[in-house]
Amino acid sequence: MEVIIIGTGVFGLSAADHAHNKHPHAKLSIVSRPSRLAPSDDITKIARIDYSSTKRLQEAKIAYSQWKNDDFFSKYQRIIGRVMIYESGDTTHTDINEARQNLQLSARPAFGPELMEQIFETTSAPEALTYVYNDDDMIIDWQSCISQARQRASAACNGTGGRMYENGVKTLVHRDSRVTEIVLDNDERIEAATAQIVLAPGPWLAEVLAASAITLPPPDRTPTPTGLFSYIIQLRDDQAELFRQKPIVSHDGKVDFLPPASMESTTCKMTWIEPFTNMRGPPESRIKDLSRSALAKSHMLKAMEWARTFLPALHGARIISVTSYWDGVTATQDPIIAYHPEIQNLLCAAAMFQTTTAGIQSKFHFNMISHVSLVEATLLLWKRKPRKK
Ligand SMILES: Cc1cc2nc3c(=O)[nH]c(=O)nc-3n(C[C@H](O)[C@H](O)[C@H](O)COP(=O)(O)OP(=O)(O)OC[C@H]3O[C@@H](n4cnc5c(N)ncnc54)[C@H](O)[C@@H]3O)c2cc1C
């Protein structure tokens, strides 16, 4: 048996782990072309158990336990908690509490701005908002975790007689309902007729399928490239010392502030979570580096204004890099993990995110494919019906 995985984001690496654990003697090859625009190449992530849908909360709970207890994952997380800020009238907090109680998890009380005052000492956080403390939320040192996972995948390739190709896929050649060859950007060709192929290129899924003249999923199941800007902030030594001990802060619908992920790091990250799409061109070619665009600047100004109000202790820190990250979002916001209905040896595995609750996906992405047998992944997911939030 031979497995070829395309993409070394969290989905591709999950698939590699799953395939190698389940079939240790199968020849594993991976085609990897990391991109600074891919969310899996981000530096830090949040892992948390708060979601207003009980089903997703259950998935998050399983994933959270993996982050906490698994020998490989646990060393990349720190339980530092998170302050959630909700606009007045937003019912998300009560919805999450209801879902948590359905799973015998404790409800979280709401506070006023004194919560920010207590934790951050100075703040001019407004009265009208609701402040909630999630004591069990984790920050993940994602860059280190992903880099180790890539090394592990590479070792699995070497150990099974396969190869790690440091290149992108240009097209998938197909004949008689099978992918027969994979053509790389440098025109190298990989024989694939007898292999199982996992296509996990995140928001580039439609691009690869379209370039290969392979039918795309139905429009509501095709991941649409959707972007967010993240700003890396260089802290002074005294600020780094302070923020390392502090929780994450998320203002629902506006911003995620992530402190330094490790005791050595002196940078933190702000993600302005107002999503954007690039409407130019067909959906499969909309991903562009927008980090120098006017939109990136205008969101950066909003992020700085937010920081002045909520985290004045950041005063004097410098933004040292801007990234436009792109994620693939499906209409139902469920990922697509399905064999292609017309191409027998092609499994598509692409992600989604939800701007306000982005904390959940990466945790279970690492586990999701190991919980869902690749062989059991059915066409149902290709045409999944919308479900209630
Ligand atoms: C700004 C931001 C912050 C987020 N924060 C969180 C968070 O805190 N917690 C959380 O759980 N989730 C978070 N998410 C969601 C999560 O990070 C993503 O859903 C997830 O990383 C997507 O993984 P993926 O493997 O599907 O895709 P990707 O990360 O896009 O990986 C796909 C890989 O395939 C490569 N590729 C593309 N085309 C080709 C090709 N033709 N050939 C070879 N390789 C190719 C890409 O370069 C990339 O390396 C966040 C998302 C964003 C955008």
The ligand as an SDF file (V2000), in Angstrom:
LIG
                    3D

 53 58  0  0  0  0  0  0  0  0999 V2000
   -5.3540   34.0030   11.6210 C   0  0  0  0  0  0  0  0  0  0  0  0
   -5.9180   32.6610   12.0170 C   0  0  0  0  0  0  0  0  0  0  0  0
   -5.8490   32.2860   13.3360 C   0  0  0  0  0  0  0  0  0  0  0  0
   -6.3460   31.0430   13.7180 C   0  0  0  0  0  0  0  0  0  0  0  0
   -6.2730   30.7160   15.0210 N   0  0  0  0  0  0  0  0  0  0  0  0
   -6.7020   29.5140   15.4250 C   0  0  0  0  0  0  0  0  0  0  0  0
   -6.6030   29.1490   16.7770 C   0  0  0  0  0  0  0  0  0  0  0  0
   -6.1400   29.9160   17.6380 O   0  0  0  0  0  0  0  0  0  0  0  0
   -6.9990   27.9180   17.1260 N   0  0  0  0  0  0  0  0  0  0  0  0
   -7.5240   27.0700   16.2020 C   0  0  0  0  0  0  0  0  0  0  0  0
   -7.8940   25.9670   16.5950 O   0  0  0  0  0  0  0  0  0  0  0  0
   -7.6590   27.3750   14.9050 N   0  0  0  0  0  0  0  0  0  0  0  0
   -7.2530   28.5840   14.4950 C   0  0  0  0  0  0  0  0  0  0  0  0
   -7.3570   28.9220   13.1810 N   0  0  0  0  0  0  0  0  0  0  0  0
   -7.8270   27.9000   12.2180 C   0  0  0  0  0  0  0  0  0  0  0  0
   -6.7280   26.9010   11.8390 C   0  0  0  0  0  0  0  0  0  0  0  0
   -5.4440   27.4720   12.0260 O   0  0  0  0  0  0  0  0  0  0  0  0
   -6.8610   26.4620   10.3710 C   0  0  0  0  0  0  0  0  0  0  0  0
   -8.1760   26.0390   10.1260 O   0  0  0  0  0  0  0  0  0  0  0  0
   -5.9170   25.3150   10.0440 C   0  0  0  0  0  0  0  0  0  0  0  0
   -4.5760   25.6610   10.3420 O   0  0  0  0  0  0  0  0  0  0  0  0
   -6.0290   24.9430    8.5700 C   0  0  0  0  0  0  0  0  0  0  0  0
   -5.1730   23.8320    8.3330 O   0  0  0  0  0  0  0  0  0  0  0  0
   -5.0800   23.1060    6.9150 P   0  0  0  0  0  0  0  0  0  0  0  0
   -4.0730   22.0450    7.0350 O   0  0  0  0  0  0  0  0  0  0  0  0
   -6.4220   22.6960    6.4370 O   0  0  0  0  0  0  0  0  0  0  0  0
   -4.6440   24.2440    5.8780 O   0  0  0  0  0  0  0  0  0  0  0  0
   -3.3250   25.1410    5.7540 P   0  0  0  0  0  0  0  0  0  0  0  0
   -2.8600   25.6320    7.0570 O   0  0  0  0  0  0  0  0  0  0  0  0
   -3.6430   26.1560    4.7210 O   0  0  0  0  0  0  0  0  0  0  0  0
   -2.2420   24.1410    5.2100 O   0  0  0  0  0  0  0  0  0  0  0  0
   -2.2560   23.7250    3.8660 C   0  0  0  0  0  0  0  0  0  0  0  0
   -0.8130   23.5110    3.4310 C   0  0  0  0  0  0  0  0  0  0  0  0
   -0.8090   23.0390    2.0860 O   0  0  0  0  0  0  0  0  0  0  0  0
    0.1300   23.8110    1.3400 C   0  0  0  0  0  0  0  0  0  0  0  0
   -0.2750   23.8290   -0.0740 N   0  0  0  0  0  0  0  0  0  0  0  0
   -1.1940   24.5930   -0.6910 C   0  0  0  0  0  0  0  0  0  0  0  0
   -1.2580   24.3180   -1.9840 N   0  0  0  0  0  0  0  0  0  0  0  0
   -0.3370   23.3340   -2.1900 C   0  0  0  0  0  0  0  0  0  0  0  0
    0.0730   22.6240   -3.3490 C   0  0  0  0  0  0  0  0  0  0  0  0
   -0.4580   22.8680   -4.5550 N   0  0  0  0  0  0  0  0  0  0  0  0
    1.0370   21.6910   -3.2080 N   0  0  0  0  0  0  0  0  0  0  0  0
    1.6010   21.4200   -1.9930 C   0  0  0  0  0  0  0  0  0  0  0  0
    1.2480   22.0660   -0.8740 N   0  0  0  0  0  0  0  0  0  0  0  0
    0.2860   23.0180   -0.9870 C   0  0  0  0  0  0  0  0  0  0  0  0
    0.0420   25.2000    1.9860 C   0  0  0  0  0  0  0  0  0  0  0  0
    1.1550   25.9800    1.6330 O   0  0  0  0  0  0  0  0  0  0  0  0
    0.0020   24.8030    3.4460 C   0  0  0  0  0  0  0  0  0  0  0  0
    1.2870   24.5340    3.9390 O   0  0  0  0  0  0  0  0  0  0  0  0
   -6.9180   30.1710   12.7640 C   0  0  0  0  0  0  0  0  0  0  0  0
   -7.0080   30.5710   11.4320 C   0  0  0  0  0  0  0  0  0  0  0  0
   -6.5220   31.8000   11.0590 C   0  0  0  0  0  0  0  0  0  0  0  0
   -6.6400   32.2160    9.6270 C   0  0  0  0  0  0  0  0  0  0  0  0
  1  2  1  0
  2  3  1  0
  2 52  2  0
  3  4  2  0
  4  5  1  0
  4 50  1  0
  5  6  2  0
  6  7  1  0
  6 13  1  0
  7  8  2  0
  7  9  1  0
  9 10  1  0
 10 11  2  0
 10 12  1  0
 12 13  2  0
 13 14  1  0
 14 15  1  0
 14 50  1  0
 15 16  1  0
 16 17  1  0
 16 18  1  0
 18 19  1  0
 18 20  1  0
 20 21  1  0
 20 22  1  0
 22 23  1  0
 23 24  1  0
 24 25  2  0
 24 26  1  0
 24 27  1  0
 27 28  1  0
 28 29  2  0
 28 30  1  0
 28 31  1  0
 31 32  1  0
 32 33  1  0
 33 34  1  0
 33 48  1  0
 34 35  1  0
 35 36  1  0
 35 46  1  0
 36 37  1  0
 36 45  1  0
 37 38  2  0
 38 39  1  0
 39 40  1  0
 39 45  2  0
 40 41  1  0
 40 42  2  0
 42 43  1  0
 43 44  2  0
 44 45  1  0
 46 47  1  0
 46 48  1  0
 48 49  1  0
 50 51  2  0
 51 52  1  0
 52 53  1  0
M  END
$$$$
